């Protein structure tokens, strides 16, 4: 006797890109090797006083290193050849100078000016050194395998607005206050997964006058302030009441929680563009390395992004 089972397939939403021609040109432009030197490069390439080279020159070298995935020595040779081909009569810092200056350099995250924005926060692990995935799957991992956690805050358009680098054992919720303090615009909404469902996170969001809280409460969550109190409703309690009246799935759909998936998309872009390894070993160098890479992602973002629409 044959038994049959009813299998219901989940139909995923389909999206089409309506600006494919412009987006395709932007993707091509990302691989362009054309380098434009400002006419005043000789006025800012060299430093004044103690440092031979300016911070801007060092950051330029680190940007070239990141976008082409080069070691420091190869970065020096690359820039030297570019200067020679372009007829630029400037010297280039050696790899030891790059490494030393990357330690004390403070690379700013360059963002566009906005009066109002929202913030989507997510994190991912990046290897400092250690075995690749195949070796770990085949033979296991060794004690030298070390990770760092990169926390990136973006807006709903995909622009990186804030960044932090911590140890792999640091909880995601502990960096929220640092991330929020990096945003100078008024934040209307915050999107994060269940890892950010802590009282400290809610207190930080309230302190920054955030109105929309898109954080799923834990499944065993309880009402913190009941309706008979004279205080204003607590945002987490309001989300929990909506979930109890309907379902968690419907709350996510109605509240726009799935906007958080844009954070995962940016993390995917980060790893496919720059790989899953850190080039530097110390904390300050790693912070500058990640910030440089996020500045590159923002540059790619402004070159062109896909505008998709739901196919019904």
DAUR-V135128 format. One record per residue. N is the residue number from 1. RES is the residue in one letter. SS is DSSP state (2 for helix, 1 for strand, 0 for the rest). OMEGA is omega in whole degrees, 0 to 359 (* if undefined). NEAR is the number of other ideal C-beta (glycine too) atoms within 10 Angstrom. Layout:
n;res;ss;omega;near
N;RES;SS;OMEGA;NEAR
N;RES;SS;OMEGA;NEAR
This chain:
n;res;ss;omega;near
1;X;0;181;2
2;X;0;177;3
3;X;0;179;4
4;X;0;179;5
5;X;0;176;4
6;X;0;181;4
7;X;0;179;5
8;X;0;181;5
9;X;0;178;5
10;X;0;181;4
11;X;0;180;6
12;X;0;176;6
13;X;0;179;7
14;X;1;181;9
15;X;1;175;11
16;X;1;178;11
17;X;1;184;14
18;X;0;177;12
19;X;0;187;14
20;X;2;182;12
21;X;2;180;8
22;X;2;180;14
23;X;2;178;17
24;X;2;178;13
25;X;2;179;12
26;X;2;178;16
27;X;2;177;12
28;X;2;182;11
29;X;2;180;12
30;X;2;181;13
31;X;0;182;7
32;X;0;178;8
33;X;0;179;6
34;X;0;178;5
35;X;0;180;12
36;X;0;177;6
37;X;0;177;15
38;X;0;183;9
39;X;0;182;7
40;X;0;183;8
41;X;2;181;16
42;X;2;181;12
43;X;2;182;9
44;X;2;182;14
45;X;0;181;21
46;X;1;179;14
47;X;0;177;15
48;X;0;181;7
49;X;0;189;5
50;X;0;186;5
51;X;0;179;16
52;X;0;183;14
53;X;1;183;20
54;X;0;176;16
55;X;2;179;15
56;X;2;178;12
57;X;2;180;22
58;X;2;179;22
59;X;2;177;20
60;X;2;179;19
61;X;2;180;25
62;X;2;177;26
63;X;2;177;17
64;X;2;178;18
65;X;2;184;23
66;X;2;187;21
67;X;2;179;17
68;X;2;178;11
69;X;0;183;12
70;X;0;167;17
71;X;0;183;11
72;X;2;180;19
73;X;2;180;12
74;X;2;177;14
75;X;2;178;22
76;X;2;179;21
77;X;2;179;13
78;X;2;182;16
79;X;2;177;21
80;X;2;180;13
81;X;2;178;11
82;X;2;178;15
83;X;2;181;18
84;X;2;180;10
85;X;2;181;9
86;X;2;180;13
87;X;0;179;7
88;X;0;184;14
89;X;0;180;8
90;X;0;175;15
91;X;0;183;11
92;X;0;178;21
93;X;0;179;21
94;X;0;187;12
95;X;2;178;17
96;X;2;177;11
97;X;2;178;17
98;X;2;181;21
99;X;2;181;16
100;X;2;182;15
101;X;2;177;23
102;X;2;179;25
103;X;2;185;12
104;X;2;180;12
105;X;0;176;18
106;X;0;183;10
107;X;0;178;19
108;X;0;173;8
109;X;0;185;16
110;X;0;183;11
111;X;0;177;19
112;X;0;180;13
113;X;0;177;6
114;X;0;177;15
115;X;0;182;7
116;X;1;179;9
117;X;1;172;20
118;X;1;186;25
119;X;1;175;26
120;X;1;186;24
121;X;1;178;27
122;X;1;181;23
123;X;1;178;22
124;X;1;179;18
125;X;1;177;12
126;X;1;182;23
127;X;1;173;17
128;X;1;170;17
129;X;1;182;11
130;X;0;185;15
131;X;0;174;16
132;X;0;184;11
133;X;2;182;9
134;X;2;181;8
135;X;2;179;13
136;X;2;180;13
137;X;2;184;10
138;X;2;188;9
139;X;2;182;9
140;X;0;184;9
141;X;0;180;11
142;X;0;182;10
143;X;0;182;6
144;X;0;181;9
145;X;0;186;14
146;X;1;181;13
147;X;1;167;17
148;X;1;180;19
149;X;1;179;18
150;X;1;179;24
151;X;1;183;21
152;X;1;174;24
153;X;1;180;30
154;X;1;172;27
155;X;0;185;22
156;X;0;176;14
157;X;0;180;13
158;X;0;179;18
159;X;0;177;19
160;X;1;184;23
161;X;1;181;26
162;X;1;182;21
163;X;1;177;21
164;X;1;179;21
165;X;1;181;22
166;X;1;173;18
167;X;1;184;10
168;X;0;183;12
169;X;0;179;7
170;X;0;181;15
171;X;0;183;13
172;X;2;186;19
173;X;2;186;19
174;X;2;183;14
175;X;2;185;22
176;X;2;182;25
177;X;2;178;15
178;X;2;180;15
179;X;2;181;20
180;X;2;182;20
181;X;2;179;12
182;X;0;182;14
183;X;0;181;18
184;X;0;179;12
185;X;0;176;16
186;X;1;181;14
187;X;1;180;21
188;X;1;185;13
189;X;1;176;19
190;X;1;180;27
191;X;1;178;26
192;X;1;180;26
193;X;0;185;17
194;X;2;180;13
195;X;2;182;14
196;X;2;179;24
197;X;0;177;18
198;X;0;181;18
199;X;2;180;10
200;X;2;180;13
201;X;2;180;24
202;X;2;178;21
203;X;2;178;12
204;X;2;180;20
205;X;2;178;25
206;X;2;179;14
207;X;2;179;11
208;X;0;174;16
209;X;0;175;9
210;X;0;184;19
211;X;0;183;13
212;X;1;181;14
213;X;1;182;22
214;X;1;180;22
215;X;1;181;25
216;X;0;177;20
217;X;0;177;19
218;X;0;185;12
219;X;0;179;8
220;X;0;183;5
221;X;0;179;16
222;X;0;178;8
223;X;0;181;14
224;X;0;178;12
225;X;0;184;13
226;X;0;188;8
227;X;0;182;8
228;X;0;178;5
229;X;0;182;10
230;X;0;180;5
231;X;0;176;6
232;X;0;180;8
233;X;0;179;11
234;X;0;185;17
235;X;2;181;18
236;X;2;179;22
237;X;2;179;17
238;X;2;177;12
239;X;2;181;21
240;X;2;178;19
241;X;2;178;14
242;X;2;180;15
243;X;2;181;19
244;X;2;181;13
245;X;2;180;9
246;X;0;175;12
247;X;0;178;11
248;X;2;180;15
249;X;2;180;10
250;X;2;177;12
251;X;2;179;20
252;X;2;181;15
253;X;2;184;12
254;X;2;183;10
255;X;2;183;19
256;X;0;183;14
257;X;2;185;19
258;X;2;171;11
259;X;2;180;14
260;X;2;181;19
261;X;2;177;11
262;X;2;177;17
263;X;2;177;22
264;X;2;178;13
265;X;2;179;13
266;X;2;176;20
267;X;2;177;18
268;X;2;178;11
269;X;2;179;15
270;X;2;185;21
271;X;2;179;14
272;X;2;180;9
273;X;2;188;15
274;X;2;182;21
275;X;0;185;14
276;X;0;181;14
277;X;1;169;13
278;X;0;176;20
279;X;0;183;21
280;X;0;187;18
281;X;0;183;11
282;X;0;186;12
283;X;2;184;13
284;X;2;177;14
285;X;2;180;20
286;X;2;177;19
287;X;2;178;21
288;X;2;180;23
289;X;2;181;22
290;X;2;179;25
291;X;2;177;22
292;X;2;181;23
293;X;2;177;24
294;X;2;174;26
295;X;2;177;21
296;X;2;178;18
297;X;2;178;18
298;X;2;176;19
299;X;2;176;13
300;X;2;181;18
301;X;2;182;18
302;X;2;174;10
303;X;2;180;16
304;X;0;179;17
305;X;0;180;16
306;X;0;174;16
307;X;0;186;12
308;X;1;178;14
309;X;1;184;9
310;X;1;178;8
311;X;1;182;8
312;X;0;*;5
